[in-house]
Amino acid sequence: MEHGKKQGKADVGDDKEKERDYTHLVLKSDHERRPLYVCPDGHIFLEAFSTMYKPAYDFLVSVAEPVCRPQHVHEYKLTPFSLYAAVSVGLETDAIIAVLRRFSKTELDPSVVEFIKVSTENYGKAKLVLYQNRFFVESADRNVLRVLAQDEIVGQARTQPPADADTDPDGFFHVEARKNVQQVVEIEENDGGEKHMDVDGEKEPNEHTLIFTKARRIMYSFEINPAMVEQVKQRCLPGGLNFPLLEEYDYKHDSRNPDIAGLELNPTATLRSYQEKSLSKMFGNGRARSGIIVLPCGAGKSLTGIAAAVRCGKSCLVLCTNGVSVDQWRFQFRLWTNIRENQISRFTAVHKEDLPEEAGVTISTYNMISFSGRRSAMAESILSQIRRREWGLCLLDEVHVVPAQMFRKVLATTNSHCKLGLTATLVREDELIGDLNFLIGPKLFEANWLDLTNDGHIARVQCIEVWCEMTKEFYREYLKQEVLNSANRQRLLFVMNPNKFRACEFLVDYHERERGDKIIVFSDNIFALQEYATRMKRPMIYGKTPHAERTQILNVFKHSDKVNTVFLSKVGDNSIDIPEANVLIQISSHAGSRRQEAQRLGRILRAKREPPGKARPQFNAFFYTLVSRDTQEMYYSAKRQQFLVDQGYAFKVVRNLLEHADKGREWGLSTIEEQRELLSKCLVASEAEAGEEVMDDDDGLDDDGIPRATRRTGQQVGSLTGAEGLYMEYQSKKEAPPQKKPRHALFRQRYGK
């Protein structure tokens, strides 16, 4: 094992799965009282039934990445980025090692100790500072700054100071550093005998002190090009120069940027313990740290973000995924704070409101900021205001979308002292989730889903996978070679399986009529969405649904018994708040996306009101996934469920759902004629119709508020008349342009060829 590597690549942090045999580990004599198994490869196992579970859990979520957290034993893993996050919230190397030794049932392996030291030794030695909309790399150690400045990538990003600037021979600026406040990690017992850990309190050191801080007086800095901030932050992470740039905002002493006048939380806004704990990771020493907070959907991410904005008190930019969530964030700010009408503005395709004059809150979408096409004069003016303003806090809702190339432009367009990312699912299928470590910052806090469920903060959900046999006609077509060669056609056939339709119809009928539930039906395939919704006579929302119509449907669904079921495409995956919904039926999804599965579960995770005078039911929300048997959908479903299984959820498989259906009732698609007619529609559908919805805009509107569906640009006549896809054999290959015939000899001299 190599201990000398400075990029955190010791065997402890390797992701390669090996046969793990821990039988050689020697237990301590009092191991029964200790909650952790710390293994030589960096994996840590936590006994959830231990009396020391709470303090051990609080510590582990600060220093390690969760692998899986079922009911009784949780698995975590030490990684360079998790340790980078640990030191970012105030834990120091000696403190991490000391607490692990205290909690571990076995002696710490030397490789684990070395890995922790290598991964944390350089954190905090360099900072990224925003001052007057200019970015500076700052350090108290001149040698560290020299190492950074001599690097090729950082050197290219460095801007030369003006000739008359007051710099030293290295070209560094000198600034006076403020005194750091000492921080303490303390484990103690409260009056009830429960042990807990305080990692951020500003307390006087005592015999339990585990953190020792250092104070610096003189800081050296150089300026970098704002357009290369992302590359510099990435270069400085473990795996590069291994000097992660600390981003902290001294908002209490920022006299240049005005406060939002009188902004406070309303008395009705009560933060739960886990929300307070997550904010304590962000705010410490009177400063705000950039990073990410991970809370399940329905656990109060919006209130956590709003509380952060209130505590910071400076101008706040909130970025969301679509126009509906912009309206919801505005409503939440008005609900939980005393913010005035003239202190909050929206910048969307529909609402283009000027920014508050001095300081305030502006809410927009990622697309509105990153859009690079032509804008209206008003939109360009507001975007210019956003670019010029020096934001105290940037709230990034559904932060897992940020690594997408288009949304990365947002961070280069806006300048903020502190960034807070909020999400329920810190996972992406393209493995770009790690980029958030330099785009935003480290993960500051992640809640345990099962703990919040047991405490009543989120709903108790029963997850059910319903297997639906394919009908003979549909399965015969599904197995044909030309269909097997077309993923879209395959997907359309197993989504439109008549048995799946009847299962969906039965579940909707049962939950509406027998239980009086509110139901969401999800489908990524728009062909299926329209067929299901039309046949069941229920409203639907997808990408081209106008913003006003979306809002109207959702309002009726929330506040009226006239609409108890709504069909949604993938536009409903993120940032749509429907707390009344308690049943979700999934008929079509985006392949094996684990993130989408968790986001959709989150639509029904909001804590439910228990009926008075009745016994508490085991489950108060239901998550159904309808799967066509013996198709590719079975594989996708198993892959999608992995994230939720790791969070402790279990899926119940139902094979005979329709046996419980009313035999005397005529369900949809029951006759052979209806099924053959539907099969014909599926076979003649174009490739685009057979595929999933493509979201080219966040709310179906262009920059001027006009629905994109009304602007038919760049389309062929065949697609406008419905003929696209009818002659697929001629569209498999792009035809070469016809060759020009040679000109007659009499014309060659005139035309030159």
Secondary structure as the mmCIF struct_conf table of DSSP 4:
data_model
#
loop_
_struct_conf.conf_type_id
_struct_conf.id
_struct_conf.beg_label_comp_id
_struct_conf.beg_label_asym_id
_struct_conf.beg_label_seq_id
_struct_conf.end_label_comp_id
_struct_conf.end_label_asym_id
_struct_conf.end_label_seq_id
BEND BEND1 LYS A 6 GLY A 8
BEND BEND2 ALA A 10 ALA A 10
HELX_RH_3T_P HELX_RH_3T_P1 ASP A 11 GLY A 13
TURN_TY1_P TURN_TY1_P1 THR A 23 HIS A 24
HELX_LH_PP_P HELX_LH_PP_P1 LEU A 25 VAL A 26
STRN STRN1 LEU A 27 LEU A 27
HELX_LH_PP_P HELX_LH_PP_P2 LYS A 28 LYS A 28
TURN_TY1_P TURN_TY1_P2 SER A 29 ASP A 30
HELX_RH_3T_P HELX_RH_3T_P2 HIS A 31 ARG A 33
STRN STRN2 LEU A 36 VAL A 38
TURN_TY1_P TURN_TY1_P3 PRO A 40 ASP A 41
BEND BEND3 GLY A 42 GLY A 42
STRN STRN3 HIS A 43 GLU A 47
TURN_TY1_P TURN_TY1_P4 ALA A 48 PHE A 49
BEND BEND4 SER A 50 SER A 50
TURN_TY1_P TURN_TY1_P5 THR A 51 MET A 52
HELX_RH_AL_P HELX_RH_AL_P1 TYR A 53 VAL A 63
BEND BEND5 ALA A 64 ALA A 64
STRN STRN4 GLU A 65 CYS A 68
BEND BEND6 GLN A 71 HIS A 72
STRN STRN5 VAL A 73 LYS A 77
HELX_RH_AL_P HELX_RH_AL_P2 PRO A 80 SER A 88
TURN_TY1_P TURN_TY1_P6 VAL A 89 GLY A 90
HELX_RH_AL_P HELX_RH_AL_P3 THR A 93 PHE A 103
STRN STRN6 SER A 104 SER A 104
BEND BEND7 LYS A 105 LYS A 105
STRN STRN7 THR A 106 THR A 106
HELX_LH_PP_P HELX_LH_PP_P3 GLU A 107 ASP A 109
HELX_RH_AL_P HELX_RH_AL_P4 PRO A 110 THR A 120
TURN_TY1_P TURN_TY1_P7 GLU A 121 GLY A 124
BEND BEND8 LYS A 125 LYS A 125
STRN STRN8 ALA A 126 TYR A 131
TURN_TY1_P TURN_TY1_P8 GLN A 132 ASN A 133
STRN STRN9 ARG A 134 SER A 139
BEND BEND9 ALA A 140 ALA A 140
HELX_RH_AL_P HELX_RH_AL_P5 ARG A 142 GLN A 150
BEND BEND10 ASP A 151 ASP A 151
HELX_RH_AL_P HELX_RH_AL_P6 GLU A 152 ALA A 157
STRN STRN10 ARG A 158 ARG A 158
HELX_LH_PP_P HELX_LH_PP_P4 THR A 159 PRO A 162
TURN_TY1_P TURN_TY1_P9 ALA A 163 ASP A 164
TURN_TY1_P TURN_TY1_P10 PRO A 169 ASP A 170
BEND BEND11 GLY A 171 GLY A 171
STRN STRN11 PHE A 173 GLU A 176
HELX_LH_PP_P HELX_LH_PP_P5 ALA A 177 GLN A 182
STRN STRN12 GLU A 186 GLU A 189
TURN_TY1_P TURN_TY1_P11 ASP A 191 GLY A 192
BEND BEND12 GLY A 193 GLY A 193
STRN STRN13 LYS A 195 ASP A 198
BEND BEND13 VAL A 199 ASP A 200
TURN_TY1_P TURN_TY1_P12 GLU A 207 HIS A 208
STRN STRN14 ILE A 218 ILE A 224
HELX_RH_3T_P HELX_RH_3T_P3 PRO A 226 MET A 228
HELX_RH_AL_P HELX_RH_AL_P7 VAL A 229 ARG A 235
TURN_TY1_P TURN_TY1_P13 CYS A 236 CYS A 236
BEND BEND14 LEU A 237 LEU A 237
TURN_TY1_P TURN_TY1_P14 PRO A 238 LEU A 241
BEND BEND15 ASN A 242 ASN A 242
HELX_LH_PP_P HELX_LH_PP_P6 PRO A 244 PRO A 244
STRN STRN15 LEU A 245 LEU A 246
STRN STRN16 GLU A 248 TYR A 249
HELX_RH_3T_P HELX_RH_3T_P4 TYR A 251 HIS A 253
BEND BEND16 ARG A 256 ASN A 257
HELX_LH_PP_P HELX_LH_PP_P7 PRO A 258 ASP A 259
TURN_TY1_P TURN_TY1_P15 ALA A 261 GLY A 262
STRN STRN17 LEU A 265 LEU A 265
TURN_TY1_P TURN_TY1_P16 PRO A 267 THR A 268
HELX_RH_AL_P HELX_RH_AL_P8 SER A 273 MET A 282
STRN STRN18 PHE A 283 GLY A 284
TURN_TY1_P TURN_TY1_P17 ASN A 285 GLY A 286
STRN STRN19 ARG A 287 ARG A 289
STRN STRN20 GLY A 291 VAL A 294
TURN_TY1_P TURN_TY1_P18 CYS A 297 GLY A 298
BEND BEND17 ALA A 299 ALA A 299
HELX_RH_AL_P HELX_RH_AL_P9 LYS A 301 CYS A 312
BEND BEND18 LYS A 314 LYS A 314
STRN STRN21 CYS A 316 CYS A 320
BEND BEND19 THR A 321 ASN A 322
HELX_RH_AL_P HELX_RH_AL_P10 GLY A 323 TRP A 336
STRN STRN22 THR A 337 THR A 337
HELX_RH_3T_P HELX_RH_3T_P5 GLU A 341 GLN A 343
STRN STRN23 ILE A 344 PHE A 347
BEND BEND20 THR A 348 VAL A 350
STRN STRN24 LYS A 352 LYS A 352
HELX_LH_PP_P HELX_LH_PP_P8 ASP A 354 PRO A 356
BEND BEND21 GLU A 357 ALA A 359
STRN STRN25 VAL A 361 THR A 365
HELX_RH_AL_P HELX_RH_AL_P11 TYR A 366 SER A 370
BEND BEND22 GLY A 373 GLY A 373
HELX_RH_AL_P HELX_RH_AL_P12 ALA A 377 ARG A 388
BEND BEND23 ARG A 389 ARG A 389
STRN STRN26 GLU A 390 ASP A 397
TURN_TY1_P TURN_TY1_P19 GLU A 398 GLU A 398
HELX_RH_3T_P HELX_RH_3T_P6 VAL A 399 VAL A 401
TURN_TY1_P TURN_TY1_P20 VAL A 402 PRO A 403
BEND BEND24 ALA A 404 ALA A 404
HELX_RH_AL_P HELX_RH_AL_P13 GLN A 405 THR A 413
STRN STRN27 ASN A 415 THR A 423
BEND BEND25 ALA A 424 ALA A 424
TURN_TY1_P TURN_TY1_P21 GLU A 429 ASP A 430
BEND BEND26 GLU A 431 GLU A 431
HELX_RH_3T_P HELX_RH_3T_P7 ILE A 433 ASP A 435
HELX_RH_AL_P HELX_RH_AL_P14 LEU A 436 LEU A 439
TURN_TY1_P TURN_TY1_P22 ILE A 440 ILE A 440
STRN STRN28 LYS A 443 GLU A 446
HELX_RH_AL_P HELX_RH_AL_P15 TRP A 449 ASN A 454
TURN_TY1_P TURN_TY1_P23 ASP A 455 GLY A 456
BEND BEND27 HIS A 457 HIS A 457
STRN STRN29 ILE A 458 ILE A 458
STRN STRN30 VAL A 461 CYS A 468
HELX_LH_PP_P HELX_LH_PP_P9 GLU A 469 THR A 471
HELX_RH_AL_P HELX_RH_AL_P16 LYS A 472 TYR A 478
TURN_TY1_P TURN_TY1_P24 LEU A 479 LEU A 479
BEND BEND28 LYS A 480 LYS A 480
HELX_RH_AL_P HELX_RH_AL_P17 GLN A 481 LEU A 484
TURN_TY1_P TURN_TY1_P25 ASN A 485 ASN A 485
HELX_RH_AL_P HELX_RH_AL_P18 ALA A 487 VAL A 495
BEND BEND29 MET A 496 MET A 496
HELX_RH_AL_P HELX_RH_AL_P19 PRO A 498 ARG A 513
TURN_TY1_P TURN_TY1_P26 GLU A 514 GLU A 514
BEND BEND30 ARG A 515 ARG A 515
STRN STRN31 ILE A 519 PHE A 522
BEND BEND31 ASP A 524 ASP A 524
HELX_RH_AL_P HELX_RH_AL_P20 ILE A 526 MET A 536
TURN_TY1_P TURN_TY1_P27 LYS A 537 LYS A 537
STRN STRN32 MET A 540 ILE A 541
TURN_TY1_P TURN_TY1_P28 GLY A 543 LYS A 544
BEND BEND32 THR A 545 THR A 545
HELX_RH_AL_P HELX_RH_AL_P21 HIS A 547 HIS A 559
BEND BEND33 ASP A 561 LYS A 562
STRN STRN33 THR A 565 LEU A 568
HELX_RH_3T_P HELX_RH_3T_P8 LYS A 570 GLY A 572
BEND BEND34 ASP A 573 SER A 575
TURN_TY1_P TURN_TY1_P29 PRO A 579 GLU A 580
STRN STRN34 VAL A 583 GLN A 586
BEND BEND35 ILE A 587 ILE A 587
BEND BEND36 HIS A 590 HIS A 590
TURN_TY1_P TURN_TY1_P30 ALA A 591 GLY A 592
HELX_RH_AL_P HELX_RH_AL_P22 ARG A 594 LEU A 601
HELX_RH_3T_P HELX_RH_3T_P9 GLY A 602 ILE A 604
STRN STRN35 ARG A 606 ARG A 606
HELX_LH_PP_P HELX_LH_PP_P10 ALA A 607 PRO A 611
TURN_TY1_P TURN_TY1_P31 PRO A 612 GLY A 613
BEND BEND37 LYS A 614 LYS A 614
HELX_LH_PP_P HELX_LH_PP_P11 ALA A 615 PRO A 617
BEND BEND38 GLN A 618 GLN A 618
BEND BEND39 ASN A 620 ASN A 620
STRN STRN36 ALA A 621 SER A 628
TURN_TY1_P TURN_TY1_P32 ARG A 629 ASP A 630
BEND BEND40 THR A 631 THR A 631
HELX_RH_AL_P HELX_RH_AL_P23 GLN A 632 ARG A 640
TURN_TY1_P TURN_TY1_P33 GLN A 641 GLN A 641
HELX_RH_AL_P HELX_RH_AL_P24 GLN A 642 ASP A 646
TURN_TY1_P TURN_TY1_P34 GLN A 647 GLY A 648
STRN STRN37 PHE A 651 VAL A 654
BEND BEND41 ARG A 655 ARG A 655
HELX_RH_3T_P HELX_RH_3T_P10 LEU A 657 HIS A 660
BEND BEND42 ALA A 661 ALA A 661
TURN_TY1_P TURN_TY1_P35 LYS A 663 GLY A 664
BEND BEND43 ARG A 665 ARG A 665
TURN_TY1_P TURN_TY1_P36 GLY A 668 LEU A 669
BEND BEND44 THR A 671 THR A 671
HELX_RH_AL_P HELX_RH_AL_P25 ILE A 672 VAL A 684
BEND BEND45 ALA A 685 ALA A 685
HELX_RH_AL_P HELX_RH_AL_P26 GLU A 687 ALA A 690
BEND BEND46 GLY A 691 GLY A 691
BEND BEND47 ASP A 696 GLY A 700
STRN STRN38 LEU A 701 LEU A 701
TURN_TY1_P TURN_TY1_P37 ASP A 703 ASP A 704
BEND BEND48 GLY A 705 GLY A 705
STRN STRN39 PRO A 707 PRO A 707
HELX_RH_3T_P HELX_RH_3T_P11 ARG A 708 THR A 710
BEND BEND49 GLY A 714 GLY A 714
HELX_RH_AL_P HELX_RH_AL_P27 VAL A 717 THR A 721
TURN_TY1_P TURN_TY1_P38 GLY A 722 GLY A 722
TURN_TY1_P TURN_TY1_P39 GLU A 724 TYR A 727
HELX_RH_3T_P HELX_RH_3T_P12 MET A 728 TYR A 730
TURN_TY1_P TURN_TY1_P40 GLN A 731 GLN A 731
BEND BEND50 SER A 732 LYS A 733
HELX_LH_PP_P HELX_LH_PP_P12 LYS A 734 HIS A 744
HELX_RH_AL_P HELX_RH_AL_P28 ALA A 745 TYR A 751
#
